[in-house]
Amino acid sequence: MGALALAGCGTGGSGGEGSGGDAGPPRRGGRLRAAFAGGGANETLDPHLANLFSDVARAKALFDKLADFGADLAPRPRLASSWQPNTTLDRWTVTLRKAAFHNGRQVTADDVLFSFRRIADPAKAFRSKADLDPIDLKASRAKGPRTVEFHLKRPTAEFPDVLAAFGAYIVPAGTRSFDEPVGSGPFRFVSFAPGRSTVLRRFDGYWDGAPHLDELEFVAADEESARVNALLGGQVEYAHELSPTTARAHEGRGQIRIVRLKNSAMQAFAMKTDRPPFDDKRVRQAFFLLADRAELVRGALSGAGEIGNDLFGKGYASYADDLPQRTQDLDRARQLLKQAGAQNLKVTLDTSDVASGFAEAAGIFRDQAAEAGVRITVRNRDKDSYWSDILESGTLCSYRSGAMPIEMHLSQRLLTDSTTNATHWHHKDFDALYRQAQSTADRSERTALYGRMQRRLHSEGGFLVWGFADWIVGTAQRVRGVARAAPANSLDWARFDKVWLA
């Protein structure tokens, strides 16, 4: 069972002093102003409701989780110092490190259970509710001030991923209001004006070491041009979510720094495998071979990314990197389509301006497919309802996914009962392999099972994964310590406790 036990003796982060190639010791003091796209009156300080990037960045500054995801999307200990399963993987004992809330009270097992039960409230719609579903919270209990015994509904080898779930922050037991939030994160609350500004101050009692900054201010700037101009004009020192065009225009010119967070967003086309023409695996295999991935990365992402291989999670833990890289092969694609009786195939590709690069990728792929005699009609869908629309309607659509562990991608999107199964991949034997993996304690054996699942998806799945986009941020030249190996939504993305001003 030792392969599943984890004892945390460090921060588990890569956002420290040397992460950005920054020379010299950190300097203490100053206020860093960070510009994020805002949400107006919809912005929140409730960490369990955080959906906007600005909300999530504030949440991780004010609060902490039991675990969080490293650059490889493997869980790292945070408020939990260790976790240990029983032999059947349906009961896990989590030990908390010594950590304090901003009011000086110690973080306890009761706070953990209160937080998770609040998230799981059936009357609420908290972000990480589905992620906590494996836990039987009625049976789970505190076994001491800093020990939680989690009872699970089924064997779950990857339970540490649940502890690191997006939005699973620990709040003080009994919390009813977040008007003046109290967390255990590196910064404490000062002020909040939704859609305008949030000011936080260093928490000297932070368990992972007090931040270098005196203060951190989040500034709302909805338009990318506003964030860039504020950075260039010295009104902010950090600008989140910049476009590849902006990055190319400013990179290496000395005025600002461009930070590229690799492998942050899978870029794909999703084929519905339960309806014509994609219910024939030969058609799906042909479509894999229609794509010139390098051209898609150049054209749709302006080169700010790398090619994919029809699998999620490139560079993440358990990724099947032993599979050969698929390349365009129009002759073989034509042969497969002929075998399937699908010559002169006509397909509608649903896309939207809901995500940067979608429209460009759809047009490029349309032209690539035409070279093999496949006629694709691009249909632009309403961005407000796009993600819900594509779950059931259509046959082919533009798709992307942010960072998450590969096992979460499998469980949320590729099992028969997955609620976001955009490719309608329904195979009982595939489900059984996942259950077998989740009941396997040995990590190498479990990784081998994930490899079998990925080989099948690579051969005949419904995701044509053509690329992985960089997530781009800009900083002032005097900002140091920004992590450069942190996909969006991982521990070191938008992490400011290890940042300083030179």
Secondary structure, 3 states (H helix, E strand, C coil): CCCCCEECCCCCCCCCCCCCCCCCCCCCCCEEEEEECCCHHHCCCCCCCCCCHHHHHHHHHHCEECEEECCCCCEEECCEEEEEECCCCCEEEEEECCCECCCCCECCHHHHHHHHHHHCCCCCCCCCCCCCCCEEEEEEEEEECCEEEEEECCCCCCHHHHHCCCCCEECCCCCCCCCCCCCCCCEEEEEEECCCEEEEEECCCCCCCCCCCCEEEEEECCCHHHHHHHHHCCCCCEECCCCHHHHHHHCCCCCEEEEEEEEEEEEEEEECCCCCCCCCHHHHHHHHHHCCHHHHHHHHCCCCEEECCCCCCCCCCCCCCCCCCCCCCHHHHHHHHHHCCCCCCEEEEEECCCCCCHHHHHHHHHHHHHCCCCEEEEEECCCCCHHHHHHHCCCEEEEEEECCCHHHHHHHHCCCCCCCCCCCCCCHHHHHHHHHHHCCCCHHHHHHHHHHHHHHHHHHCCEEEEEEEEEEEEEECCEECCCCCCCCCCCCCCCCCCCEEC
